[in-house]
Amino acid sequence: MAGACLARGTRAQGVFPSHPISLVVPFGPGGVADLTARAVAESLAQTLGQAVVVENKPSAGSIIASQAVAQARPDGHTLLLMSNSNAISASLFRKLPFEVVRDFAPISTLGFFDLGLFVDAGSRRVALREVLADARARPGKLTIGCIAIGSTQHLAAELLKTAAGIDALIVPYKASPAVLTALRSGEIDLAVEILGPMLPQVTGGAVRVLAVSADHRHPALPGVPTAQEAGVAGYSVSSWNALAAPAGTPRAVLDALNSAVRVALDSPQVKERLGRSGVRLQAGSPEQMSALLVSEISRWGSVIRAARIQPS
């Protein structure tokens, strides 16, 4: 399929890909986004016949990586691992060196991953309803830990406050290990964190997950309710990763990449590898990804304004 697309549409530009592809990841090595990028990159290389090299360029708001791709030649050889961080940044920063919707050509979503609401294993609270009842009885006393201000976890915590109608103190930490340490020591009452990397802590008995953030239960935790089932109406949060190219990339190249992504996400090896990290693989058309991006920009913009977070 990829070959047919290229034969029709890229004669003028030459054969695609003609040299190795750079996949720029706005996060450091080892996280869910990096693992997703590397698993997909290996499959893309096999399908397209060129190496796909992952380049980690972490920065606040994914700005450095996104700018590098936005300014790259629009020929499909430089790609961005886009995420909901890009959607959040559109409202979190006063001025970006690129326009999130205008300057990128969507290729496909790669996967979605859920968050969890966690307490220490020794906590007296065994259900989210109890936590929320305590918060309403003692306004301002509940402490919710998460990573840095403006992160998906932070905004998910802010959204929880609004959706549940509670007054709680959100405590941001520099990294996920610090959140876990604070939860285990009793420094915070509740933690909002990506579910996949926390599963070993759950199965090991160190923490308990009271609810998952998505609008469906997680297959690894069928007995754990969603936040909606636990009484927080309308609360649904999932993080996501996707692939994008610089704006102006020929449609035939985007279609070839989209086809290669679908092959990757259908691969048993990729499914097994990313399933362990809690990623729900899901491809889509460029149009579907574009609609998701616009929707997420609007949604998180509303959360940022409601939380009175001042753009930097």
Buried (B, 14 or more C-beta within 10 A) or exposed (E): EBEEBBEEBBEEBEEBBEEEBBBBBBBEEEBBBBBBBBBBBBBBBBBBEBBBEBBBBBEBBBBBBBBBBBEBEBBBBBBBBBBBBBBBBBBBBEEBEBEBBEBBBBBBBBBBBBBBBBBBBEBEBEBBBBBBBBBEEEEEEBBBBBBEBBBBBBBBBBBBBBBBEBEBEBBBBEEBEBBBBBBBEEBBBBBBBBBBBBBEBBEEEBBBBBBBBBBEBBEBBEEBBBBBBBBBEEBBBBBBBBBBBBBEBBEBBBBBBBBBBBBBBEBEEBBEBBBEBBBBBBBBBBEBBBEBBBEBBEBBBEBBEEBEBEEE
